[in-house]
Amino acid sequence: MTASESETKQIYWLEMRPEDFRPKRIESGELEIRQVGIACPEYNWFLHQCVGVDFRWGGREGWGPAEWHAYVDRPEMETWVAYVSGTPAGYFELEKQADQSIRIPCFGLRGSFHGQGLGAHLLSEAVQRCWDLGAARVWLSTCSHDHPHAIENYKARGFRLSDETEGPANLPRESALFGKLP
């Protein structure tokens, strides 16, 4: 067993109710957030790869075209992309649940867009979209592999920790452009 295989990670479950929402937005004429209007598995793969590889996002490594298509092309799924000067800067996915809650399966920014206030703004837009869809609760999970400021951003917007568990660490991912990353 390698060191990576014996590693563990902390998994954090967070949730928010409408009355707890504390949005924070930035002013930028170069920022545009748009919904992906036609399901495009290749685009979701690209976003998951370029945002998630630095943080060892797991669970989709073995997916092929059929799995990506089945995941993305569902009425309960929405994908939204933040563009800065026309360049994809980050994204979020929303998944409507049977209990009238909405889960945020993926949320993040590309590395070159960290530290500019975009994370707070994009998360505010994601949560607002959930309320606009009639959600009674918004929830997500993250882990100790995530960006060091991720949980701070979630809590600052009004999310609260609902559970914490430990699980096996995600193995380092390989970037299509940069090879194996930590």
C-alpha positions as CSV (number, residue, x, y, z in Angstrom):
1,M,0.0,0.0,0.0
2,T,1.4,3.4,-1.0
3,A,1.3,6.5,1.2
4,S,-1.5,8.0,-0.9
5,E,-3.6,4.9,-0.5
6,S,-3.3,5.0,3.3
7,E,-4.0,8.8,3.5
8,T,-7.4,10.0,4.8
9,K,-9.3,13.2,4.2
10,Q,-11.9,15.0,6.3
11,I,-15.3,15.4,4.6
12,Y,-17.4,18.3,5.5
13,W,-21.2,18.5,4.9
14,L,-22.6,22.0,4.9
15,E,-26.1,23.4,4.5
16,M,-28.0,26.6,4.4
17,R,-31.6,27.9,4.8
18,P,-32.8,31.0,3.1
19,E,-32.7,33.1,6.3
20,D,-29.0,32.4,6.7
21,F,-27.9,33.7,3.3
22,R,-25.2,36.4,3.4
23,P,-24.4,37.3,-0.2
24,K,-21.3,39.1,-1.3
25,R,-20.8,40.4,-4.8
26,I,-18.1,42.3,-6.6
27,E,-18.5,44.9,-9.4
28,S,-16.8,43.9,-12.6
29,G,-17.7,44.8,-16.1
30,E,-15.6,41.8,-17.3
31,L,-17.5,39.2,-15.2
32,E,-20.5,37.3,-16.8
33,I,-22.2,34.3,-15.3
34,R,-24.3,32.2,-17.8
35,Q,-26.1,28.9,-17.6
36,V,-25.1,26.2,-20.0
37,G,-28.3,26.1,-22.0
38,I,-27.7,22.9,-24.0
39,A,-26.3,19.9,-22.1
40,C,-22.6,19.4,-23.1
41,P,-20.9,16.5,-21.4
42,E,-17.5,17.6,-22.9
43,Y,-17.8,21.0,-21.4
44,N,-18.7,19.7,-17.9
45,W,-15.7,17.3,-18.2
46,F,-13.4,20.2,-19.2
47,L,-14.7,22.3,-16.2
48,H,-14.4,19.5,-13.8
49,Q,-10.8,18.8,-15.0
50,C,-9.5,22.3,-15.1
51,V,-11.0,23.4,-11.8
52,G,-10.9,20.1,-9.8
53,V,-7.5,18.7,-10.7
54,D,-5.6,20.9,-8.3
55,F,-7.9,19.8,-5.4
56,R,-8.0,16.1,-6.3
57,W,-11.7,16.1,-7.0
58,G,-12.7,12.5,-7.2
59,G,-15.5,10.2,-8.2
60,R,-15.6,10.8,-12.0
61,E,-12.1,9.6,-13.0
62,G,-13.5,6.5,-14.7
63,W,-16.4,8.1,-16.4
64,G,-16.7,7.8,-20.2
65,P,-19.0,9.6,-22.6
66,A,-22.1,7.6,-21.5
67,E,-21.7,8.5,-17.8
68,W,-21.0,12.1,-18.5
69,H,-24.0,12.4,-20.8
70,A,-26.3,10.6,-18.3
71,Y,-25.1,13.0,-15.5
72,V,-25.3,16.3,-17.4
73,D,-28.4,15.7,-19.5
74,R,-31.1,15.6,-16.8
75,P,-33.8,18.1,-16.0
76,E,-32.7,18.4,-12.4
77,M,-29.2,19.4,-13.3
78,E,-27.9,22.9,-14.1
79,T,-24.4,24.1,-15.0
80,W,-23.4,27.7,-14.7
81,V,-20.1,29.2,-15.8
82,A,-18.4,32.4,-14.8
83,Y,-16.5,34.1,-17.6
84,V,-14.0,36.9,-17.1
85,S,-13.3,38.7,-20.4
86,G,-14.8,35.7,-22.2
87,T,-12.5,33.1,-20.5
88,P,-14.1,30.4,-18.3
89,A,-13.0,31.4,-14.7
90,G,-15.1,28.9,-12.7
91,Y,-18.4,27.1,-12.5
92,F,-21.0,25.5,-10.4
93,E,-23.5,22.6,-10.8
94,L,-26.9,22.6,-9.2
95,E,-28.9,19.4,-8.7
96,K,-32.5,19.6,-7.6
97,Q,-33.4,16.9,-5.0
98,A,-36.7,15.1,-4.3
99,D,-37.0,16.8,-0.9
100,Q,-37.1,20.3,-2.4
101,S,-33.4,20.9,-1.5
102,I,-30.7,21.7,-4.0
103,R,-27.3,20.2,-3.9
104,I,-24.2,21.9,-5.2
105,P,-22.2,18.9,-6.5
106,C,-19.3,21.1,-7.9
107,F,-18.3,24.6,-7.3
108,G,-14.9,26.2,-7.9
109,L,-12.6,28.6,-9.7
110,R,-9.6,28.0,-12.0
111,G,-6.4,28.7,-10.1
112,S,-5.5,31.9,-12.0
113,F,-8.8,33.4,-10.7
114,H,-8.3,32.8,-7.0
115,G,-7.9,35.8,-4.6
116,Q,-10.0,38.3,-6.6
117,G,-13.3,38.0,-4.7
118,L,-14.8,35.9,-7.5
119,G,-15.4,32.9,-5.2
120,A,-17.7,34.8,-2.9
121,H,-19.5,36.4,-5.8
122,L,-19.9,33.1,-7.7
123,L,-21.1,31.3,-4.6
124,S,-23.6,34.1,-3.9
125,E,-25.0,33.7,-7.4
126,A,-25.2,29.9,-7.0
127,V,-27.1,30.1,-3.8
128,Q,-29.4,32.9,-5.1
129,R,-30.2,30.6,-8.1
130,C,-31.2,27.9,-5.6
131,W,-33.6,30.2,-3.8
132,D,-35.0,31.4,-7.2
133,L,-35.7,27.7,-8.0
134,G,-37.7,27.4,-4.7
135,A,-35.2,25.5,-2.7
136,A,-36.0,25.1,1.0
137,R,-32.4,24.2,1.7
138,V,-29.0,24.2,-0.1
139,W,-26.3,21.7,0.7
140,L,-22.9,20.6,-0.4
141,S,-19.9,18.6,0.7
142,T,-16.3,19.5,0.5
143,C,-13.1,18.0,1.9
144,S,-9.7,18.7,3.3
145,H,-8.2,18.5,-0.3
146,D,-10.2,21.7,-1.3
147,H,-8.8,25.2,-1.5
148,P,-7.7,26.4,2.0
149,H,-10.4,29.2,1.8
150,A,-13.3,27.1,0.6
151,I,-14.9,26.4,4.0
152,E,-14.3,30.0,5.0
153,N,-16.2,31.2,1.9
154,Y,-19.1,28.7,2.5
155,K,-19.5,29.8,6.1
156,A,-19.2,33.5,5.3
157,R,-22.1,33.1,2.8
158,G,-24.2,31.5,5.5
159,F,-23.6,27.7,5.3
160,R,-23.2,25.8,8.5
161,L,-21.4,22.6,9.1
162,S,-24.0,19.8,9.5
163,D,-21.7,16.8,9.6
164,E,-18.0,15.8,9.4
165,T,-16.6,12.4,8.6
166,E,-13.3,10.9,7.5
167,G,-12.8,8.9,4.4
168,P,-10.0,7.7,2.1
169,A,-8.0,10.4,0.4
170,N,-8.6,11.0,-3.3
171,L,-5.5,10.0,-5.3
172,P,-3.6,12.7,-7.0
173,R,-5.1,13.6,-10.4
174,E,-3.4,14.0,-13.7
175,S,-3.9,17.2,-15.7
176,A,-4.3,17.0,-19.4
177,L,-1.9,19.9,-19.7
178,F,0.5,19.6,-16.7
179,G,0.7,15.9,-15.9
180,K,0.4,14.5,-12.4
181,L,-0.5,17.0,-9.7
182,P,-0.4,16.7,-5.8
